[in-house]
Amino acid sequence: MYLKELVISTSTNRVIREVSFKKGLNLVVGYNNDTGSSNNL
């Protein structure tokens, strides 16, 4: 997953903080299984 901007907000959509990633942020998302978790894609 590639992020350019992260916006943190409340449940009423009031923005708490906006974080921009000028060069982008490459985020690796893992998955849960019975023996632990993995970040392998």
Backbone atoms as SQL, in Angstrom:
CREATE TABLE atoms (id INTEGER PRIMARY KEY, chain TEXT, resi INTEGER, resn TEXT, atom TEXT, x REAL, y REAL, z REAL);
INSERT INTO atoms VALUES
  (1, 'A', 1, 'MET', 'N', 0.856, -1.161, 0.000),
  (2, 'A', 1, 'MET', 'CA', 0.000, 0.000, 0.000),
  (3, 'A', 1, 'MET', 'C', 0.908, 1.232, 0.000),
  (4, 'A', 2, 'TYR', 'N', 0.570, 2.208, -0.798),
  (5, 'A', 2, 'TYR', 'CA', 1.354, 3.435, -0.933),
  (6, 'A', 2, 'TYR', 'C', 0.512, 4.611, -0.454),
  (7, 'A', 3, 'LEU', 'N', 1.041, 5.358, 0.512),
  (8, 'A', 3, 'LEU', 'CA', 0.314, 6.504, 1.054),
  (9, 'A', 3, 'LEU', 'C', 1.002, 7.806, 0.676),
  (10, 'A', 4, 'LYS', 'N', 0.217, 8.770, 0.279),
  (11, 'A', 4, 'LYS', 'CA', 0.730, 10.117, 0.024),
  (12, 'A', 4, 'LYS', 'C', 0.363, 11.053, 1.166),
  (13, 'A', 5, 'GLU', 'N', -0.787, 10.779, 1.814),
  (14, 'A', 5, 'GLU', 'CA', -1.253, 11.630, 2.908),
  (15, 'A', 5, 'GLU', 'C', -2.039, 10.781, 3.899),
  (16, 'A', 6, 'LEU', 'N', -1.883, 11.099, 5.188),
  (17, 'A', 6, 'LEU', 'CA', -2.617, 10.425, 6.251),
  (18, 'A', 6, 'LEU', 'C', -3.409, 11.478, 7.007),
  (19, 'A', 7, 'VAL', 'N', -4.715, 11.272, 7.122),
  (20, 'A', 7, 'VAL', 'CA', -5.584, 12.209, 7.834),
  (21, 'A', 7, 'VAL', 'C', -6.176, 11.481, 9.034),
  (22, 'A', 8, 'ILE', 'N', -5.927, 12.014, 10.223),
  (23, 'A', 8, 'ILE', 'CA', -6.473, 11.457, 11.460),
  (24, 'A', 8, 'ILE', 'C', -7.645, 12.328, 11.868),
  (25, 'A', 9, 'SER', 'N', -8.819, 11.690, 12.058),
  (26, 'A', 9, 'SER', 'CA', -10.021, 12.456, 12.380),
  (27, 'A', 9, 'SER', 'C', -10.845, 11.735, 13.438),
  (28, 'A', 10, 'THR', 'N', -11.802, 12.463, 13.999),
  (29, 'A', 10, 'THR', 'CA', -12.710, 11.892, 14.983),
  (30, 'A', 10, 'THR', 'C', -13.861, 11.195, 14.272),
  (31, 'A', 11, 'SER', 'N', -14.716, 10.559, 15.034),
  (32, 'A', 11, 'SER', 'CA', -15.877, 9.880, 14.440),
  (33, 'A', 11, 'SER', 'C', -16.870, 10.867, 13.834),
  (34, 'A', 12, 'THR', 'N', -16.762, 12.143, 14.202),
  (35, 'A', 12, 'THR', 'CA', -17.621, 13.178, 13.618),
  (36, 'A', 12, 'THR', 'C', -16.930, 13.899, 12.461),
  (37, 'A', 13, 'ASN', 'N', -15.840, 13.327, 11.961),
  (38, 'A', 13, 'ASN', 'CA', -15.067, 13.849, 10.826),
  (39, 'A', 13, 'ASN', 'C', -14.347, 15.163, 11.105),
  (40, 'A', 14, 'ARG', 'N', -14.129, 15.482, 12.366),
  (41, 'A', 14, 'ARG', 'CA', -13.315, 16.654, 12.701),
  (42, 'A', 14, 'ARG', 'C', -11.853, 16.249, 12.569),
  (43, 'A', 15, 'VAL', 'N', -11.102, 16.955, 11.740),
  (44, 'A', 15, 'VAL', 'CA', -9.710, 16.607, 11.471),
  (45, 'A', 15, 'VAL', 'C', -8.844, 16.948, 12.679),
  (46, 'A', 16, 'ILE', 'N', -8.114, 15.958, 13.168),
  (47, 'A', 16, 'ILE', 'CA', -7.187, 16.160, 14.279),
  (48, 'A', 16, 'ILE', 'C', -5.804, 16.502, 13.744),
  (49, 'A', 17, 'ARG', 'N', -5.373, 15.762, 12.722),
  (50, 'A', 17, 'ARG', 'CA', -4.039, 15.992, 12.158),
  (51, 'A', 17, 'ARG', 'C', -3.962, 15.483, 10.729),
  (52, 'A', 18, 'GLU', 'N', -3.251, 16.211, 9.896),
  (53, 'A', 18, 'GLU', 'CA', -2.976, 15.791, 8.521),
  (54, 'A', 18, 'GLU', 'C', -1.470, 15.654, 8.362),
  (55, 'A', 19, 'VAL', 'N', -1.034, 14.502, 7.900),
  (56, 'A', 19, 'VAL', 'CA', 0.388, 14.242, 7.704),
  (57, 'A', 19, 'VAL', 'C', 0.616, 13.958, 6.231),
  (58, 'A', 20, 'SER', 'N', 1.466, 14.753, 5.588),
  (59, 'A', 20, 'SER', 'CA', 1.795, 14.546, 4.174),
  (60, 'A', 20, 'SER', 'C', 3.151, 13.867, 4.068),
  (61, 'A', 21, 'PHE', 'N', 3.261, 12.939, 3.140),
  (62, 'A', 21, 'PHE', 'CA', 4.514, 12.257, 2.867),
  (63, 'A', 21, 'PHE', 'C', 4.968, 12.700, 1.480),
  (64, 'A', 22, 'LYS', 'N', 5.926, 13.633, 1.421),
  (65, 'A', 22, 'LYS', 'CA', 6.349, 14.227, 0.149),
  (66, 'A', 22, 'LYS', 'C', 6.907, 13.189, -0.810),
  (67, 'A', 23, 'LYS', 'N', 7.643, 12.211, -0.286),
  (68, 'A', 23, 'LYS', 'CA', 8.199, 11.155, -1.134),
  (69, 'A', 23, 'LYS', 'C', 7.325, 9.907, -1.107),
  (70, 'A', 24, 'GLY', 'N', 6.235, 9.961, -0.368),
  (71, 'A', 24, 'GLY', 'CA', 5.344, 8.813, -0.261),
  (72, 'A', 24, 'GLY', 'C', 5.786, 7.883, 0.854),
  (73, 'A', 25, 'LEU', 'N', 4.895, 7.029, 1.270),
  (74, 'A', 25, 'LEU', 'CA', 5.169, 6.050, 2.313),
  (75, 'A', 25, 'LEU', 'C', 4.703, 4.698, 1.814),
  (76, 'A', 26, 'ASN', 'N', 5.630, 3.751, 1.731),
  (77, 'A', 26, 'ASN', 'CA', 5.296, 2.405, 1.303),
  (78, 'A', 26, 'ASN', 'C', 4.985, 1.591, 2.551),
  (79, 'A', 27, 'LEU', 'N', 3.761, 1.167, 2.704),
  (80, 'A', 27, 'LEU', 'CA', 3.296, 0.473, 3.894),
  (81, 'A', 27, 'LEU', 'C', 3.018, -0.981, 3.565),
  (82, 'A', 28, 'VAL', 'N', 3.651, -1.909, 4.302),
  (83, 'A', 28, 'VAL', 'CA', 3.425, -3.337, 4.104),
  (84, 'A', 28, 'VAL', 'C', 2.442, -3.800, 5.164),
  (85, 'A', 29, 'VAL', 'N', 1.328, -4.344, 4.720),
  (86, 'A', 29, 'VAL', 'CA', 0.278, -4.787, 5.627),
  (87, 'A', 29, 'VAL', 'C', 0.321, -6.304, 5.725),
  (88, 'A', 30, 'GLY', 'N', 0.455, -6.814, 6.930),
  (89, 'A', 30, 'GLY', 'CA', 0.477, -8.255, 7.143),
  (90, 'A', 30, 'GLY', 'C', -0.918, -8.796, 7.370),
  (91, 'A', 31, 'TYR', 'N', -1.000, -10.099, 7.607),
  (92, 'A', 31, 'TYR', 'CA', -2.292, -10.722, 7.877),
  (93, 'A', 31, 'TYR', 'C', -2.138, -11.677, 9.050),
  (94, 'A', 32, 'ASN', 'N', -3.197, -11.869, 9.804),
  (95, 'A', 32, 'ASN', 'CA', -3.198, -12.773, 10.951),
  (96, 'A', 32, 'ASN', 'C', -3.528, -14.185, 10.511),
  (97, 'A', 33, 'ASN', 'N', -2.901, -15.162, 11.175),
  (98, 'A', 33, 'ASN', 'CA', -3.291, -16.552, 10.992),
  (99, 'A', 33, 'ASN', 'C', -3.216, -17.244, 12.342),
  (100, 'A', 34, 'ASP', 'N', -3.493, -18.533, 12.416),
  (101, 'A', 34, 'ASP', 'CA', -3.562, -19.244, 13.693),
  (102, 'A', 34, 'ASP', 'C', -2.212, -19.339, 14.401),
  (103, 'A', 35, 'THR', 'N', -1.115, -19.322, 13.656),
  (104, 'A', 35, 'THR', 'CA', 0.204, -19.495, 14.263),
  (105, 'A', 35, 'THR', 'C', 0.937, -18.178, 14.484),
  (106, 'A', 36, 'GLY', 'N', 0.327, -17.051, 14.173),
  (107, 'A', 36, 'GLY', 'CA', 0.973, -15.752, 14.347),
  (108, 'A', 36, 'GLY', 'C', 0.548, -14.802, 13.260),
  (109, 'A', 37, 'SER', 'N', 1.456, -13.933, 12.870),
  (110, 'A', 37, 'SER', 'CA', 1.146, -12.993, 11.799),
  (111, 'A', 37, 'SER', 'C', 2.292, -12.979, 10.806),
  (112, 'A', 38, 'SER', 'N', 2.029, -12.468, 9.634),
  (113, 'A', 38, 'SER', 'CA', 3.035, -12.448, 8.581),
  (114, 'A', 38, 'SER', 'C', 2.949, -11.144, 7.814),
  (115, 'A', 39, 'ASN', 'N', 4.094, -10.642, 7.399),
  (116, 'A', 39, 'ASN', 'CA', 4.135, -9.477, 6.525),
  (117, 'A', 39, 'ASN', 'C', 4.529, -9.878, 5.115),
  (118, 'A', 40, 'ASN', 'N', 4.532, -11.174, 4.831),
  (119, 'A', 40, 'ASN', 'CA', 4.874, -11.647, 3.493),
  (120, 'A', 40, 'ASN', 'C', 3.728, -11.392, 2.546),
  (121, 'A', 41, 'LEU', 'N', 4.058, -10.955, 1.357),
  (122, 'A', 41, 'LEU', 'CA', 3.030, -10.704, 0.349),
  (123, 'A', 41, 'LEU', 'C', 3.021, -11.814, -0.659);
